[in-house]
Amino acid sequence: MRLLLDTHALIWWVGGDERMRRRDMIVDPANDKYVSAVSAMEIATKFRLGKLPGAELLAHSFESAVQRQGFIELALTTTHGRVAGNLPGAHGDPFDRMLAAQAILEGMTLVSADAALDGFGVQRLW
């Protein structure tokens, strides 16, 4: 299975937070685990604004933290951006819209606690 970690799932995973569910799917070597460039921007932005004080490691060393976890980086494309902008619904968070578009286009399951993403038709695991 190809899994794309939502930003909060990544933060919780790296921080060892108990709210992170489906650890079995993350540690399963049969699954490919991806982390989006969108999450890198979201973490850096929110950390800079003081909204994610506990995410300093990811805010300053995102790439190395992701590599240490064995996750695969997922780049952002113009197609991802176009599809994200055209997704239906009122969910206005641009980071969530981009992650949903990436998951849909790349045939990935989004690891997320956010049930609001279901409105985009994304396959979600939590």
C-alpha positions in Angstrom: 0.0 0.0 0.0 1.2 3.5 -0.7 0.5 5.8 2.2 0.7 9.6 2.3 1.0 11.0 5.8 -1.1 14.1 6.6 0.9 16.8 8.3 -0.4 16.1 11.8 0.2 12.4 11.3 3.8 13.1 10.5 4.3 15.4 13.5 2.7 12.8 15.8 4.7 10.0 14.3 8.1 11.8 14.7 7.1 13.0 18.2 5.9 9.6 19.4 2.5 11.1 20.2 0.0 8.5 21.3 -2.7 10.1 19.1 -1.0 8.5 16.1 -3.1 5.6 15.1 -2.4 2.7 12.7 1.2 2.5 13.7 1.1 -1.0 12.3 0.6 0.3 8.8 3.6 2.7 9.2 6.0 0.1 10.4 4.9 -2.5 7.9 7.8 -2.8 5.4 5.4 -3.8 2.7 3.9 -0.3 2.7 5.6 2.7 1.0 5.3 5.8 3.2 5.4 9.2 1.6 5.6 12.7 3.0 4.7 15.7 0.9 6.5 18.9 0.2 3.2 20.5 1.3 3.8 19.3 4.8 7.2 20.8 4.8 5.7 24.2 4.0 2.8 23.8 6.4 5.1 22.9 9.3 7.7 25.6 8.5 5.0 28.3 8.1 3.0 27.3 11.3 6.2 27.0 13.4 7.4 30.4 12.2 4.0 31.9 13.2 4.2 30.2 16.7 1.3 27.8 16.0 3.5 24.6 16.2 6.0 25.1 19.0 6.6 21.4 19.3 7.6 20.9 15.7 11.0 22.5 15.8 12.9 19.4 14.6 10.7 19.2 11.5 10.6 22.9 11.0 14.4 23.1 10.8 15.5 19.7 9.6 12.5 18.4 7.7 14.5 16.5 5.1 16.8 14.7 7.5 14.0 13.8 9.9 12.0 12.3 7.0 15.0 10.4 5.7 15.7 9.0 9.2 12.1 7.6 9.3 12.6 5.9 5.9 9.8 8.0 4.4 9.8 9.0 0.7 9.5 12.7 -0.3 6.6 13.6 -2.6 7.2 16.6 -4.7 4.4 19.0 -5.7 3.4 19.4 -9.3 1.3 21.9 -11.2 -1.3 19.1 -11.8 -1.5 18.6 -8.0 -2.2 22.4 -7.7 -4.8 22.5 -10.4 -6.7 19.5 -9.0 -6.5 20.8 -5.5 -8.0 24.1 -6.6 -10.8 22.3 -8.4 -11.8 19.9 -5.5 -15.4 20.4 -4.5 -16.6 21.5 -1.1 -16.1 24.3 1.4 -13.0 22.9 3.1 -10.8 25.9 2.7 -7.5 24.8 4.1 -5.1 24.9 1.1 -2.7 22.5 2.8 -5.4 19.9 3.2 -6.7 20.4 -0.3 -3.2 19.9 -1.7 -2.6 16.7 0.3 -6.0 15.3 -0.8 -5.2 16.1 -4.5 -1.8 14.4 -4.2 -3.3 11.3 -2.6 -6.0 11.1 -5.3 -3.7 11.7 -8.2 -0.9 9.4 -7.0 -3.3 6.6 -5.9 -2.3 6.9 -2.3 -4.2 6.4 1.0 -4.0 9.5 3.2 -3.1 8.7 6.8 -5.2 11.4 8.6 -7.5 11.9 11.6 -9.3 14.6 9.6 -12.7 13.2 8.5 -13.4 16.5 6.7 -11.1 15.2 4.0 -13.6 12.5 3.1 -15.6 15.1 1.3 -12.9 15.2 -1.4 -13.3 11.5 -2.2 -9.8 10.7 -0.9 -9.1 7.3 0.5 -8.3 7.9 4.1 -6.9 5.6 6.8 -7.1 6.3 10.5 
